[in-house]
Amino acid sequence: MKILVINCGSSSLKYQLIDMTDESVLCKGLCERIGIDGSNITHQANGGKWSVEVPFPTHTEAFMKVVEMMTTGEGAVVKDKSEIDAIGHRVVQGAEFFTKSEIATDAIIDKIEEIAPLAPVHNMAHVQGLRSAKKVFGESVPNVVVFDTTFHQTMPPKAYMYGVPYEMYEKYSIRRYGAHGTSHRFVSKAAAEFLGKDPSELKIVTCHLGNGSSITAVDGGKCVDTSMGLTPLAGVLMGTRCGDIDPSVVTYMEQKLGIHGQEMADYLNKKSGLLGVSGVSSDMRDVTAASKAGNKRAALAQDMLAYQIQKYIGSYAAAMNGLDCVVFTGGIGENDARFRKMVCSNMDFMGLQLDDEKNTNCHEDMADLSVDGSKVRILKICTNEELMIARDTRDLVNAAK
């Protein structure tokens, strides 16, 4: 079975074609600037890489070009689009309506559109991608939707409710939903396999750290709490997002800056975080370089993020009444040994002991970085959300036969 995995943004279409016989990636690529001048596609396959400027008025034209790149020329990996058995789509927000991945019917696509106000930019892009995929590939090719939020649907009400009037939940669905659920699900399962344990036996904190970061408590294979909230703005400091702050800070800044509504939302989402504190960059690599060069604000930004992650690990250990494993994943979690050390420092009281040599010299996709005999294992696991989406797609399509 060959599955095309799709992640649609408002002006982008990221794709991978995966052969599920051995879970190998046949090709991958990115369509950018859809609906904008200068649109282009970058396609990687057969050891080569091609970039082509081509007009993409909508996602439909982008899908058509993806098919062309996969089936013709040096980047061809299949003879015809009919060789693609199913399409798996990443969807950011499923709210409370979706507790698992689903085969996308017209009714399900309509529901994804209906709940778009909870993730307006993302969900409308996913709807466009789903409808475009149906146009290009036809109704006979099943489309599967895999939601970032479904893994977090096992949280108890005490974890997902906010201390606002209950009618806000009843009328407007205001609650904690979380994000990165597909990544947290993938690495928590991989951690159990790596440790030779059944997921039901383990209490795990998964740290997905990148430009967007979230921390999740996984008890017995199920999410019991997560750091992101109604939107991905909540939780720890991120590349450009502020993370958790006193709500009164927002109203106070509105008064001082004279900005409100979406302008303030953009200020918190796009101008805060590592960028806002350091004044250098939203990229941890740039912040690290500035910190090493003596930039005190860059060092502060790093210290703040490491400290906040430590607090989440400690609080989630308390919530689960124990801790067996901490997993680092995402761009920062997988690649920044120095920052992993910062997070794990002064945590030995709870059995968290990082082996410096293992941490510094780790180049594998999956590795144990803890001191031998440590009570709590520290793992680095490279996430693979596309493969998780492909596996869900395969399983649902096979079950429907």
N, C-alpha and C positions, 0 to 999 in steps of 0.2 A: 504494500500500500504506500502510495506517495501522497504526502499531505503538504499543502501550501499554508504556511502560517503567516498571518497578516496582523500588522499593528498600524492602524490608521490614525494619523493626526489631522488637524484641520487643514494643513497644507502639505502633508507628507504621507507616504505609504512605505512602510518597512516590511520586507518579506524574506522568508526562507522556505526553500523546498526541501523537505526531509523524507528520505526513504526509510520507512519504518521497519524494513526487514533487518537493518542493522543500526537504525537511528543515525544514519550519516546525513550530513548536510550536502545536498547536491549543488545548490547555488543559494546566494543571498544577495540582497541589494536594497537600495533606497531611492524612492522617487521624492524629489524635493520641490518646493515652491509651486505646488499644485494651485492653479487659479491665480498665479502671480507671474509676472514677466521673468524670464530667465529660468524657467522650470527645467529640470534635468533628471536623469536616472544614472545611478552607479550600480553596475552589475558585476558580481564576482562568481566565477565558476571555472572549473578545469584548470585551476592554478593561475588564471588570468583575471584582469580587472579592467572594465570598460566604463567610461563616463560619456554620456551623450546628452546634448541639449536638445530638448524636444518639447513642444507646447503641450501642456496638460491643463485644459480648461476646467476639467473635473476629475474626480477619482476614476471615472469610467475609462477615460483615455489613458490614465496611468496604468490601470490593470491591463489594458490592451497592449501597452508597450512592455509590461512585465512578461506577458505571454510571448510576445515577439522575441524578447531577449532570451527566454528559456528554450525556445523551439528553433531558432535560426542562428546562423553564424558560429563564431568560435565559442561563444558562451552557451551554446545549446546543451541542455542536459536531458531533454525529452523530445520526441519527434512531433508530438501533438499535445494540445492541452487536454485531450481526452484521457491521457495517461495520469492526470491528476485526479485522485479518487475523492478527495474532500478538502475543505478549506476551514482552517481554524482561526478564529478572530479573537484578539485580546479586546476586552471591554472593561473600562475602568470602573464604572458604577453599576451595580445590580440592585442596590438598595436592599429592602427586605423581601422583594418579590422573587429574587433568585438565590437559592441556597446551594446550587450546584450548576455545573456546566450543562448546556442545553443545545439540542439541534435547533437551529434558527428558523422558526416559522415566521410568516408575515406578522402574526399576532405578537410574537416575542420581539421582533424588530420594532413594532409599534410601541410596545411597552418600554423598550430601551430608550426610545425617543421621548416617551411620556415622562420618564424620570430624569431626563436630561438637565433640568434645573439644578439637580444636585451635583452635576459635573458638566456644565454647559459646553465647554470647549471640547472635552474629550468625547462625551457620548454622542453628540451630533456628528462628529467625525467618524465614529464607529458605525453609525447608522448609514452615513454616506458610503462607507466602505462595504458594508453588507449589501446594500442595494446595488452598488456598482458590480460587486462580485457576481451577484445573481444575473445581471445583464450580460456580463462577459462570458461566464462559464455555463449559464443556463440553469434551469430549475432541477435538472437531474443530478447535479453535483451538490451533495449536502454541505451546508455551512454550519459550523458549530461555534457557539459563543462561550468563551471562558472568562469569567469575571474576576477582577482583582479583589472584589469584596467578599466572595463566597466563603473563602477560608476563614474569614473573621465572623461569620454568622453563628458560630458556636459560642461566642461570648455571652456570658450571662447578663441580664439587665443591669445589675449593679456595676458592670464594667462599661456598658455602652450608653447608659443614660447620662444626661447632663442635669445639673441642679437648676434648671429653669422650669417655669410652670409646665405641668404635664401636658397641657393642651397643645404646647408647641410640638410635642412628639406626635400627638394624635392628629393634629391638623396638617402639620408641615413636615413630618418625618424627621425632625431634628434629633439626631443621636450620633454616636460614634460609629463610623463604618470601616475606617481603616483603608489601607492601600497596600500595594506590593504583595497581595495575598498569594499570587501564583508563585512568586519567588520564595516567600516564607514557607509555603507548602512544599516546594521542591527541595529546599535545603534541609528542612526538618526531617523529611523522609530519608534524604541522602545521609544525614547524620546518624539516624537509627541504623541504617544498613551498614555504614562505616564502623559503627561501634558493635555490630553484631547483636543488636537488641530489637525487640518489637517496639514500635512507637508508643504502645500503651504503657511501657515500663519507664518512660523517660520524661523528665522535666527539662525543657530546653528554652533558652532565650536566643532568638535569631536576630542578628543585627544586620539589616540591609542598609549599607552606608554608601552613599554616592552623592550626586548633586541633589537628589531627594533621598531622605533617610527615614527609616522607620524601624522600630524595635517591637518584637512580638513575643509574648509568652505562650509557649506550646506545651500543654500538659496532657500527657497520654495521647499525643498525636492530634490534639484539638487546640485551636486558638482560644485562650481564655482572656486575653487582653492584648491591645496593640496601641502604639503611640499616636498614630495619625487619627484624625477625628472625623467630623462631618466632611471635611475636605483634607487634602494633603498638607495644609498649612500648619496643622497641629503637630506636637511632638518635640523632637530635638531640633536644634539649629541646623539649617541646611545650606545649600549653595547660595540661594537668594531668598529663602523663606525664613521667617523669624522663629518659627516653632512656638511653643507655649509661652504666652505672656499674659499679664493681668489685663483683662478687657478694658479697664479704665485707662490703660496706656494708650489704647486706640482712640478713645474719645478725647483724651488730653492732646494727643498729637493732631487730631483733626482741628481742634481749636487753635493750636499754635501754627499749624501749616496752612490752614484754610482749605483743606482738601477733604472730600467726603466720598462715600459710596465706592464706585469702581476704582476711582483714583487712589483711594486709601488702600483698597484691596491689592492693587498693583504695587503700591509702596511696600506692603508687607510681604507680598509674594515674589516680587522681582528686584527689590532694592535692599533687602535686609539680609539676614543670615551671615555667612562667611564674608560675602561681599560688603555688606553694610558695616559690619564690625571692623573688619581688617582695612577696608578702603582700598584693597589691592585687587582682589579677584574673587569669583565664586568657585574657582577651581582649587581644590586642596593642594595640588602640586605647586601652584603659584604661591599660595598662602604659606606652605611649608618653606619654600625657597626664601620668601620674605622674612619669615620667622628666624631662619638660620642666619640671615644677614643682619639680624638685630631689630627688625620691625616689631615693636612691642604690641601694636594692635593686632598684627597677624598672629603673634604668639597667644594673645588673649583669645582670639577667635577659636584657635585650636584647643586651648585649655577649656573654654566654655563647652565646646562640643563633647570633648572627652568626659568632662565632669557630668554633663547631662546624661550621657550614655551609661556611665557608672551608676547614676541614680536610678535609671530605668532597670538596669540589671538587678540592682538590690531590691527594688520594689517588686519586681516580678518574681524574684526568688521568694519574697515574703508572701506574695499572692498565691504561689503554687505550693508553699510550705516545703520548699527544697529546690535544689538545682543540680542537674547532672552534667549539663553541657551548655557552652556558649558558642554560637556559630557566627563567624564573620563572613559577609558576602557583599556583593555590590562592588562598584569601581574602587571605592576607598577601602572597604573591608577586605577585598581580595588582593590589593596591590600595595597598600601602604603599611609596611611592617612597623615603621616608626609610630604611626598612629595607633595600631593595634596594641603596641607596648604601652602607650599613654593610657589607653582605656583599661588595660589589665593591671596597671600599677596600683599598689595599695589595696588590692582586692584579695590578698592571700588569707584574710580572716575568714572568708567564706569558701576557701579551698580553691581559689582561682590563681594558678601559678603558671606564668608563661615562661617557656624555655627560650632564652634569647637567641641561641644558635639556631634552633629549629625555626623560629620566627623570622630571623634575618635571612636565612638561606632557603626559604620555602619557595619553590617554583612549580609545585604540582597543583593540579586543579582541586585536589582534596588532600588535606593533611592535618595531623594532630600536632598542635603547637605547644601543648602543655608539658610541664615537667613530668617525667616518669613517676607514676604513682599518685598523681594529683587526684584529689577528690572530685574536682570539677574539670571536665575535659574542655579544652579550647580548640575548636576546629576552624580551619579556613576551607570553605567550600565555594567553588565558582558556581554561581547560579545559572540556570538555563531555563528561562521562562518559556522560550519557544518550544523546547522539547516537552515541557509540561503541557503546553497547549496542544501539541501534536499527539501526545499520549491520550489526553482526554478526548480529542477528536476521533482517534482510532477506536477507542473503547465504545464511544456512543454510536458511531456509525456501524461497528460490528454488532452491537447489541440490537440495533434497529433492523438488521437483515432478517 
